[in-house]
Amino acid sequence: MAIKLKSRLKKYISQIWLIEIIILILICVYFGIEVFKDYSDNSYSRVMSAVEATINPKDYYQKNLKGDSYELAKMIYDKTNSFQKLYYVNQDVTNIIKKNFIYKYYEKEGYSIGKNIYFIVRNKNTNEILTNDPSQYLEATDAEYTDEDINSYIEEKYNGNELVINYDNQNSFNKLVENGEIKVDKSILSNYEEYYYTSLDNYKESSNWRIILYVSLLFLIWMFLFIKVLAVIIANRGKVIIKGNFIGSIAYVLKYGFRYKQTRRMLVATIICSIIFFILYLYLLAIGGYENNILVTFFTLYPFKGSIMLMVLPMIGIMYSMKKTIEISRVNDSLKKINDGNLDYHIVEQGGSEVLELIKNITKIKSGYEIAVEETLRNEKLKTELISNVSHDLRTPLTSIINYVNILKSPDITEEERIDYIKILEQKSKKLKVLIDDLFEMSKINSGKIKLNKENIDIMSLIHQAVGEYSYLYEEKNIEFKVNSSVEEIDMDLDGKMMSRVIENIVINALKYSLENTRVYIDVMDGEDNVEIAFKNIANYDMNFDNNDIFERFSRGDSSRNSKVEGSGLGLAIAKSIVELHDGEINVIREGDMFKIYIVLPKSYENRMNTEK
């Protein structure tokens, strides 16, 4: 286990994976966006803020106070017309503005009251103030306060834990004035001084340490991956192959996902649901803004339930994907059992439509495999029998030839005996020659080297010629041939020599194996598309052969091979091969002692046209 783990770790360290490059890029993009937010006036970066709050909290909170006091300052400048209302009115009107401003506008409209941010606007000439601070120390409307008084008050109010921003409007100005967002008369503005202040505790957040931990973890991951990628590039001298098939998998799904019914439905449904969700989400967001969005409100009010929902939705997808994987794994286990030789093992048909189709196709392959195995075993058996039969059929005449040659060498035989033995040698030699010739012819036919020389030939003439030529054989058996046909001539495109060999072989076999004093019937049926020739005879032996095996090489009707009837056992095998070369079929049927051979030969287009005429 340790060696295997070490090997995998070594493999991981020595290669660059695509997912690592993607993670590096995403982390860089994330930090880039956060830095951009930090320098942008219209966005806010919690990450950079948390880092800054940890490193330099005083400056960070001061910066936050500037941002939070922006709306408050905007309200002050708006209600006082950039302090002109305070500058041009008398004391009585000023007191009314102070009260109405503080209690009517500020408390009613609630400017920054949630953050407890206070302001003091001091007239430098009269030391009068405008404030929203409810302290009794500042509540007198006609009181006068110097700069030292205000600073002492703020420091005492927060016990030295205060945040203060001061604009003297001569050397330092509010952000509204600096950016030119409002029109001001600086000659009037210079008479006023602004203070914005609050407690430092108002900005301290307990979540900062979590953000710092999160950022530190991301940074450590980035550093590890960066160092690893750099080390692999250096070790391989820049010749690096990036491993991983993430992009390839996406491309594979998009390329083939729409080709199949089930995956096409899933992809289309996923795309449609995603579009509907985002349209609905944006619609809900557009109605009441981000804070009033239904989904945002739900996740804010029910964070636990929302988290459960976010976990359940991907889990459903993962479970569905795992179900497919498990189904395929079970099929794979079944294939292993079949591959081990258990061809009788049945794969249980269960699972999705694609898996069921896969199982059905595998079952068909298994059936074909079983047939192939049976065919292989049968061929092996036939091969063994072939060797045995060839040895027997070649050895028998060869042994006779050797024996008679040895006899002829003897000086004790008479001249008459010598003549008889030479005749026997001639017969045995001819038989051996016929057997060898048949073997060569069979070999040439099966090798595909023979080309048919087709001509327009009358098949009926070939039949009558074969019957007339070979009917004299075995005259002692008194076999009669009966040829039946509805027409006298049937012209076909055939190789006359080859087809004559087929008919001759069947006629000779019929003479050899027919019962004495019986008839051999040859029925010819002329059809529109083909010609069927049926040979029927009564056998003189017990037919116990297989209909398919009878066409095999060296197969004979008398399977004991002890018959006195001579034959190579290649006649029907040669006939079958020649018929198939003509795109025809040949079959054998047994009915008791009745032996039937059917030959079906297709007609050419021209022959069919002539037949119709």
LOBA-387698 format. One line per field, with one value per residue (C-alpha): x, y, z. Coordinates in steps of 0.02 Angstrom, whole numbers, plus 32768, in hexadecimal, padded with zeros to 4 digits. Each point is the difference from the previous one (the first is absolute). Layout:
N
X = c(X, ...)
Y = c(Y, ...)
Z = c(Z, ...)
END
This chain:
613
X = c(8000, 808D, 8060, 7F64, 7FDD, 80B6, 7FF7, 7F61, 804A, 809D, 7F96, 7F9C, 8099, 8057, 7F6E, 7F99, 7F46, 7F82, 7F98, 8098, 8015, 7F46, 800B, 8099, 7FA7, 7F5F, 805D, 8060, 7F5E, 7FAD, 808B, 8008, 7F46, 8011, 8091, 7F9D, 7F6C, 8071, 803B, 7F55, 7F8B, 7F63, 8026, 8038, 807C, 7FE2, 80A2, 8072, 7FA2, 8019, 80B9, 8013, 7F9B, 8076, 80A2, 7FD3, 7F56, 8006, 801A, 7F84, 7F75, 8028, 7FE9, 7F5B, 7FC3, 8025, 7F95, 7F72, 7FFB, 7FEF, 7F41, 7FF5, 806A, 7F9A, 7F62, 8050, 8039, 7F55, 7F97, 8071, 801D, 80BA, 7FF7, 7FB7, 7F60, 806A, 806B, 7F7B, 7F78, 7FF3, 8015, 7F47, 7FEF, 80A2, 7FB8, 7F62, 8069, 8067, 7F68, 7FA2, 809A, 8036, 7F59, 7F92, 8075, 8084, 7F96, 7F6F, 8066, 807C, 80A5, 808A, 7FA8, 8019, 80BC, 7FFC, 8066, 7FF4, 8031, 8026, 8005, 8056, 7FFB, 80B5, 7FCD, 7F72, 802C, 7F4B, 7FE2, 7F86, 7FFE, 7F9C, 8055, 7F75, 807B, 7FC7, 80A8, 7FD5, 7F44, 8001, 7FD6, 8058, 809F, 80AB, 8089, 80B5, 8065, 8052, 7F56, 7FBF, 809D, 7FFD, 7F48, 8018, 8098, 7FA2, 7F63, 805B, 808D, 8087, 7FB1, 7FBB, 8009, 8000, 8006, 8019, 7FF0, 8035, 7FC5, 80A0, 8087, 7F8E, 7F58, 7F72, 7FFF, 7F67, 8061, 80A1, 7FA6, 7F97, 7F5E, 7FAC, 8011, 8046, 8039, 80AA, 7FFF, 7F67, 803B, 80A5, 7F9E, 7FC8, 805A, 7FBA, 8015, 7FC4, 801D, 7FCD, 8042, 808A, 7F9B, 7F79, 8071, 8051, 7FC1, 8013, 7FFD, 80A5, 8069, 7F98, 801E, 80BA, 8004, 7FA4, 8075, 809A, 7FC4, 7FE3, 80AB, 8055, 7FA8, 8036, 80B4, 8008, 7FB8, 806D, 80A0, 7FD0, 7FD8, 80A0, 8068, 7FB6, 801F, 80B5, 801B, 7FBB, 805C, 7F60, 7FC2, 7F64, 7F61, 7F6A, 7F9C, 7F45, 7F67, 7F8E, 7FF3, 7FFE, 7F70, 7F9A, 8025, 7FD5, 7F57, 7FD6, 8036, 7FA6, 7F7D, 7F80, 8013, 7FA5, 7F4C, 8018, 8097, 7FB2, 7F65, 806A, 806C, 7F6B, 7FA1, 809A, 801A, 7F47, 7FF7, 809F, 7FBC, 7F59, 8058, 8070, 7F73, 7F92, 808E, 8028, 7F46, 7FEF, 809D, 7FC0, 7F5C, 803E, 80BC, 8083, 7FC8, 7F4A, 8025, 7F9B, 8091, 8078, 7F7F, 7FE3, 80B9, 8016, 7F6E, 801B, 80BB, 7FF8, 7F6F, 8050, 80A4, 7FA2, 7FAD, 80A6, 8047, 7F69, 7FF7, 80B1, 7FEC, 7F6C, 806D, 808F, 7F8B, 7FB9, 80AF, 8035, 7F67, 8038, 80B1, 7FC4, 7F91, 8092, 8073, 7F84, 7FF9, 80BF, 8002, 7F8C, 8071, 8095, 7FA3, 7FD5, 80B3, 803D, 7FA3, 7F58, 7F98, 7F63, 8002, 7F67, 800E, 7F6D, 7FA5, 7FEA, 802F, 7FE1, 7FCE, 80B4, 803E, 7F72, 802B, 80B7, 7FD1, 7F95, 8090, 8078, 7F86, 7FFC, 80BD, 8005, 7F89, 806D, 8099, 7FAF, 7FD9, 80B2, 8044, 7F8F, 8035, 80B6, 7FEA, 7FA3, 808B, 8083, 7F9E, 7FEF, 80B9, 802B, 7F8A, 8047, 80B0, 7FC3, 7F9A, 808D, 8078, 7F85, 7FD0, 80B2, 804B, 7F87, 802D, 80B6, 800F, 7FB4, 807B, 8095, 7FC5, 7FE6, 80A7, 8053, 7FA2, 8038, 80B3, 7FEE, 8046, 7F83, 7F65, 7FC4, 7FEC, 7F44, 8007, 807A, 7F85, 7F70, 8067, 8032, 7F48, 7FDB, 8093, 7FBA, 7F54, 8049, 8071, 7F6C, 7F9C, 8090, 8011, 7F46, 800A, 8098, 7FB1, 7F62, 8069, 8059, 7F5C, 7FAF, 8095, 7FFC, 7F44, 800E, 8096, 7F99, 807E, 7F81, 7FA5, 7F5B, 7FF4, 7F46, 7FA3, 7F4B, 7FE4, 7F67, 7FFC, 7F8E, 8086, 8080, 7F8A, 7FD7, 80B8, 8036, 7F77, 802A, 80BB, 8000, 7F63, 8064, 8060, 7FC3, 7F90, 7FEC, 7F9E, 7F7B, 7FE9, 7F89, 8004, 7F5F, 8015, 7F64, 7FF2, 7F74, 8072, 807E, 8083, 8038, 8089, 806D, 80A5, 806E, 80AE, 7FD5, 8099, 7FEB, 7F44, 8015, 8074, 7F76, 7F7D, 807B, 8032, 7F4B, 7FD1, 8096, 7FD6, 7F4D, 803F, 8077, 7F8B, 7F54, 7FA4, 8002, 7F6E, 7FC5, 7FEB, 805C, 7F8D, 8042, 7F7B, 8026, 7F90, 8013, 7FD2, 7FFF, 80A0, 8055, 8007, 7FEC, 8045, 7FCF, 805A, 7FA3, 8036, 7FE6, 809F, 8046, 8045, 7FC8, 8011, 803F, 8062, 7FE4, 7FB4, 8083, 8094, 7FDB, 8046, 80A3, 80A1, 8017, 7F52, 7FA1, 7F52, 8040, 8056, 8056, 8069, 8003, 7F90, 803E, 7FC7, 8094, 8002, 806E, 7F7D, 801B, 7F73, 7F7A, 807E, 803C, 7F4B, 7FD2, 8095, 7FDA, 7F47, 802E, 8079, 7F65, 7FA7, 7F90, 7FCE, 8008, 7FA6, 7FE1, 7F5E, 7FE5, 7F55, 8017, 806A, 7FDA, 8099, 7FDE, 8078, 7FBB, 8064, 7FC0, 8057, 7FD3, 7FDA, 8059, 7F9E, 8005, 7FC4, 7F6E, 7FCF, 8005, 7F96, 7F7D, 7FFA)
Y = c(8000, 8079, 7FD9, 801C, 80A6, 8035, 7FD6, 8066, 8093, 7FFA, 7FFC, 8096, 8067, 7FDD, 803A, 809C, 7FE7, 806E, 8017, 804B, 8082, 8029, 8014, 8071, 806E, 8009, 8032, 8086, 8041, 8000, 8064, 8074, 8025, 8021, 8078, 8058, 8012, 8049, 808B, 801C, 8085, 7F9E, 7F56, 7FB5, 7F73, 7FA1, 7F9E, 8097, 805A, 7F6E, 7FF8, 80BB, 7FFA, 7F7C, 8054, 80B7, 8009, 80BB, 8038, 7F7F, 8039, 80B5, 7FD6, 7FAA, 8098, 806D, 7F8F, 7FF3, 80BB, 8026, 7FF5, 805F, 808E, 8001, 8019, 808E, 805D, 7FE5, 803E, 8097, 802B, 7FE8, 8062, 809B, 7FF4, 8004, 8090, 807C, 7FEF, 8052, 7FA6, 7FDB, 7FB2, 7FA0, 7FB5, 7FC9, 7FB0, 7FA5, 7FB7, 7FD5, 7FBC, 7F94, 7FBD, 800A, 7FCE, 7F99, 7F97, 7FEF, 7FCF, 7F9B, 8031, 7F8C, 7FED, 7F43, 8014, 8083, 807B, 80B3, 80A6, 80B0, 8096, 8092, 80B6, 803A, 80B4, 7FEC, 7F52, 7FCD, 7F49, 7F94, 7F4A, 7F5E, 7FCA, 7FF2, 801F, 807D, 8053, 8036, 8017, 80BB, 8058, 80A1, 7FB4, 802A, 7F7D, 8014, 7F7F, 7FC7, 7FEC, 7F8E, 7F93, 7FF1, 7FD0, 7F77, 7FB8, 7FFF, 7FB6, 7F65, 7FF6, 800E, 7F77, 8079, 8013, 80B5, 8052, 80BC, 8073, 80B4, 802E, 8061, 7F7B, 7F66, 7FEA, 7F84, 7F80, 8054, 80A1, 7FAC, 7F9F, 8096, 7FA3, 809D, 80B9, 8063, 80AF, 7FE4, 80AD, 7FCB, 7F4D, 8039, 8047, 7F53, 7F67, 7F4D, 7F70, 7F4E, 7F85, 7F5C, 7F76, 7F8E, 7F6C, 802A, 7FBC, 7F6A, 7F60, 7F53, 7FB2, 804F, 7F71, 7F83, 8064, 8009, 7F43, 7FE6, 8075, 7FB0, 7F52, 803B, 8051, 7F62, 7F97, 807C, 8000, 7F41, 7FED, 808D, 7FB6, 7F50, 803A, 8066, 7F6D, 7F87, 807B, 8016, 7F44, 7FD9, 8091, 804F, 7F63, 7FE4, 7FA2, 803B, 7F6D, 7FFD, 7FF1, 8084, 806A, 7F64, 7FBA, 809E, 7FFF, 7F46, 801E, 8091, 7F9D, 7F5D, 8031, 8038, 7F62, 7F8D, 800F, 7FF2, 8074, 807B, 800E, 8019, 8088, 805E, 7FF4, 803E, 8094, 8031, 7FF2, 8068, 8089, 8003, 8007, 8092, 8060, 7FE4, 802F, 80A0, 802A, 7FEA, 8067, 808A, 8015, 8032, 800C, 7F90, 8016, 7FD7, 7F6D, 7F67, 7F88, 8074, 801A, 7F45, 7FD7, 8090, 7FCE, 7F45, 7FE2, 7F4C, 7FD0, 805C, 7FA3, 7F5A, 802E, 802E, 7F59, 7F98, 8042, 7FCC, 7F5F, 7FD1, 8018, 7F9E, 7F71, 7FF8, 7FFD, 7F7A, 7F99, 7FFD, 7FD5, 7F72, 7FBA, 7FFE, 7FB5, 7F73, 7FDE, 8000, 7F80, 7F91, 8010, 7FC9, 7F61, 7FDE, 8027, 7F80, 7F7A, 7FFC, 8010, 7FC6, 809A, 806D, 80BD, 8045, 8082, 8095, 80B8, 8093, 7FF4, 8012, 7F7A, 7F8B, 8018, 7FDF, 7F5F, 7FC6, 8020, 7FA4, 7F6E, 7FFB, 8002, 7F76, 7F97, 801D, 7FD6, 7F5D, 7FD5, 802B, 7F90, 7F72, 801B, 7FFF, 7F5E, 7FB6, 8038, 7FB3, 7F5E, 8005, 8027, 7F67, 7F96, 804C, 7FCC, 7F53, 7FEF, 8041, 7F86, 7F70, 802B, 801D, 7F6E, 7F7D, 800C, 8028, 7F65, 7F96, 804A, 7FDA, 7F4E, 7FD8, 804F, 7F8C, 7F6B, 802F, 7FFC, 7F48, 7F88, 7F7A, 8050, 7FCF, 8077, 7FFA, 8030, 808C, 8046, 7FF8, 8056, 808A, 801E, 800D, 8079, 8069, 8006, 802F, 8083, 804E, 8001, 8056, 807C, 8028, 801C, 8073, 805E, 801A, 803F, 807F, 8037, 8015, 8063, 8074, 801E, 802A, 8072, 806B, 7FEF, 7FB4, 807B, 7FD0, 8004, 801E, 7FE3, 7FF3, 7F44, 7F91, 7FAD, 7F77, 7FCC, 7FF0, 7F8F, 7F8E, 7FF9, 7FC9, 7F7D, 7FBB, 7FFE, 7FAB, 7F95, 7F6C, 7FF8, 7F7D, 7FB1, 7F69, 806C, 8026, 80B8, 8067, 80BE, 8067, 80B8, 806B, 80B4, 8071, 804A, 7FB1, 808A, 8073, 8078, 8043, 805B, 7F74, 7FBD, 7F65, 7F9B, 8024, 7FE3, 7F5E, 7FC7, 8024, 7F9B, 7F73, 7FF0, 7FF5, 7F84, 7F90, 8006, 7FCF, 7F6A, 7FCD, 800D, 7FDA, 7F60, 7F82, 7FFD, 80B0, 80A6, 80A6, 8096, 80A5, 8089, 80AA, 8095, 80A0, 8096, 80BB, 8026, 7F57, 7F4B, 7F73, 7F52, 7F6F, 7F57, 7F74, 7F4A, 7F6E, 7FDE, 7F51, 8022, 8045, 80BE, 8038, 809B, 80B8, 8064, 808A, 7F8B, 7FA1, 8095, 8000, 7FC1, 7F43, 7FE9, 7F69, 7FC0, 7F5E, 804C, 7F5B, 8019, 7F43, 8001, 7FA4, 8094, 8063, 80BE, 808F, 804E, 80A7, 7FF7, 805F, 8077, 8032, 800D, 8073, 8072, 800E, 8026, 8088, 804B, 8014, 8058, 7F68, 7F8C, 7F44, 7FA0, 7F4B, 7FB9, 7F4F, 7FAD, 7F4E, 7FAC, 808B, 806E, 80AB, 8086, 80AA, 807C, 80B2, 806C, 80B8, 8042, 8096, 809C, 7FD0, 7F4E, 8045, 8073, 7F6F, 7F94, 8088, 8012)
Z = c(8000, 8030, 7F5F, 7F97, 8058, 7FE9, 7F47, 7FE8, 8061, 7F95, 7F62, 803B, 802E, 7F59, 7F94, 7FE4, 8001, 7FA7, 809D, 8056, 7F76, 800D, 80BE, 7FEF, 7F81, 8067, 809F, 7FA0, 7FB4, 80AB, 8054, 7F68, 800F, 80BB, 7FE4, 7F78, 8075, 8085, 7F8B, 7FB3, 8041, 7FD4, 804D, 80A3, 8023, 80A0, 7FE9, 7FEC, 8088, 8078, 7FD6, 8018, 80A2, 8043, 7FCA, 8024, 8056, 802B, 7F4A, 7FC1, 8075, 7FD8, 7F48, 8025, 8061, 7F6A, 7F94, 807D, 8021, 7F47, 7FFD, 80A3, 7FBA, 7F61, 8067, 8063, 7F65, 7FB0, 8094, 8022, 7F48, 801A, 80A5, 7FAD, 8067, 809E, 7FC3, 7FC4, 8085, 80AB, 80A5, 8019, 7F56, 8020, 809F, 7FA3, 7F77, 8084, 8057, 7F61, 7FAE, 8090, 8039, 7F65, 7F74, 8055, 8076, 7F86, 7F68, 8066, 7FAF, 803E, 80A5, 7FF8, 8006, 808C, 7F9A, 803F, 7FB5, 803D, 7F8D, 805A, 7FCC, 8015, 8019, 807C, 8046, 7FE8, 7FD1, 7F9E, 803B, 800A, 80A2, 8085, 808F, 8085, 7FF0, 7F4E, 800C, 8027, 7F5D, 802B, 8049, 7FBB, 7FEB, 7FCF, 7F9F, 80A1, 8053, 7F78, 7FFC, 80BE, 7FFC, 7F7E, 805A, 80A6, 7FAF, 7FC1, 8082, 7F7C, 7F93, 7F7F, 7F44, 7FC4, 7F55, 7FFB, 7F68, 801D, 7F4F, 7FE3, 7FF7, 8002, 7FAF, 7FFF, 7F74, 7FB6, 7FE9, 7FC5, 7F78, 7FCC, 801F, 8046, 7FE0, 8093, 8025, 804F, 804A, 8067, 8017, 804E, 8093, 8035, 8045, 7FF6, 807C, 7FE4, 808E, 804C, 8072, 7FC2, 8042, 7F82, 7F73, 8050, 7FAE, 8049, 7F51, 7FCB, 8044, 7F9A, 7F61, 8027, 801B, 7F5B, 7FA2, 8050, 7FCC, 7F4C, 7FFD, 8042, 7F7A, 7F7B, 803E, 8004, 7F52, 7FBA, 8048, 7FC5, 7F4E, 7FF7, 8042, 7F80, 7F72, 8036, 801A, 7F52, 7FB0, 7FC5, 7FA6, 8067, 7FD2, 8063, 8042, 801B, 7F93, 804E, 7F63, 7F95, 8067, 7FE7, 7F46, 7FFB, 8054, 7F8D, 7F66, 8023, 8082, 7F7F, 7F95, 8078, 8039, 80BC, 800F, 7F86, 806E, 809B, 7FB0, 7FB9, 80A6, 8060, 7F8B, 8005, 80BF, 8012, 7F8E, 805C, 80A9, 7FD2, 7FAB, 809A, 8075, 7FA2, 7FF9, 80BB, 801A, 7F8F, 8060, 80A9, 7FEF, 804B, 80B3, 7FD8, 7F8D, 8036, 7FF0, 805B, 8089, 8010, 8011, 807A, 8070, 7FF0, 7FE7, 803E, 7F90, 7F70, 801B, 8004, 7F5C, 7FB0, 803A, 7FC9, 7F4D, 7FCD, 8064, 7F92, 7F65, 8050, 8031, 7F50, 7FB6, 807E, 7FD1, 7F4A, 8034, 8071, 7F76, 7F86, 8087, 801C, 7F45, 8000, 808E, 7F9B, 7F69, 8069, 8031, 7F4A, 7FCC, 8080, 7F9D, 8058, 7F61, 805B, 8070, 7FE0, 8010, 8063, 7F98, 8072, 7FFB, 7F8D, 7F4A, 7FC3, 8078, 7FCE, 7F49, 802A, 805B, 7F6D, 7F87, 8073, 8009, 7F42, 7FFA, 8084, 7F96, 7F68, 8067, 8039, 7F4B, 7FCF, 808B, 7FCA, 7F4C, 8034, 805F, 7F6C, 7F89, 8072, 8000, 7F43, 7FEF, 8067, 7F99, 7F61, 802E, 802D, 7F60, 7F90, 8051, 7FE7, 7F4D, 7FC9, 805E, 7FBA, 7F45, 802B, 806C, 7F74, 7F83, 8072, 8020, 7F47, 7FD3, 807F, 7FB6, 7F50, 803C, 802B, 7F7A, 8030, 7FB0, 7F55, 7F6B, 800D, 80B8, 7FD4, 7F7F, 807E, 8086, 7F89, 7FD8, 80BA, 8015, 7F73, 8054, 80A9, 7FB2, 7FA4, 80A0, 805A, 7F72, 8005, 80BB, 7FF0, 7F6E, 8067, 8091, 7F91, 7FB1, 80AA, 803D, 7F68, 8013, 80BA, 7FE4, 7F88, 7F73, 7F88, 7F8F, 7FB2, 7F43, 7FF0, 7F5D, 7FCE, 8017, 8001, 80AC, 7FBF, 7F82, 808C, 8062, 7F6B, 7FD1, 80AE, 800C, 7F54, 8020, 80A9, 8002, 7FBA, 80A5, 8079, 7F7C, 8071, 807B, 7F7C, 8032, 7F94, 7FF1, 7FEC, 7FCE, 8019, 7FC5, 7FC3, 7F7A, 7F8A, 8008, 808D, 7FCD, 808D, 8017, 8043, 7FF9, 7F9A, 8035, 80B9, 8003, 7F9E, 808C, 8080, 7FA2, 7FDA, 80B7, 8038, 7F75, 8029, 80B9, 7FD9, 7F9C, 808A, 8094, 7FB5, 8027, 7F72, 7F86, 8033, 7FA7, 8014, 7FE4, 7FC1, 800B, 7FB2, 802F, 7F9C, 806C, 7FDD, 805F, 800F, 7FC8, 807E, 7FDA, 8073, 8000, 805B, 801A, 8078, 8064, 8012, 80AF, 80A6, 7FF4, 80AB, 7FCD, 8027, 7F71, 8011, 8018, 7F5F, 7F9F, 8061, 7FB0, 8005, 8047, 7FBF, 8018, 804B, 8096, 802C, 7F60, 7FEB, 7F66, 7F67, 7F97, 7FC9, 8015, 8038, 8073, 7FA8, 7F7F, 8061, 804E, 7F52, 7FC3, 8092, 7FE0, 7F45, 801F, 807E, 7F82, 7F91, 8094, 8013, 808E, 8018, 8088, 8034, 8046, 8041, 8009, 803C, 7F79, 7F85, 7FDF, 7FB1, 7FC4, 7FCE, 7F99, 7FEA, 7F7D, 7FE8, 7F53, 7FB7, 7FCE, 7F48, 8027, 8065, 7F71, 7F85, 8074, 800E, 7F43)
END
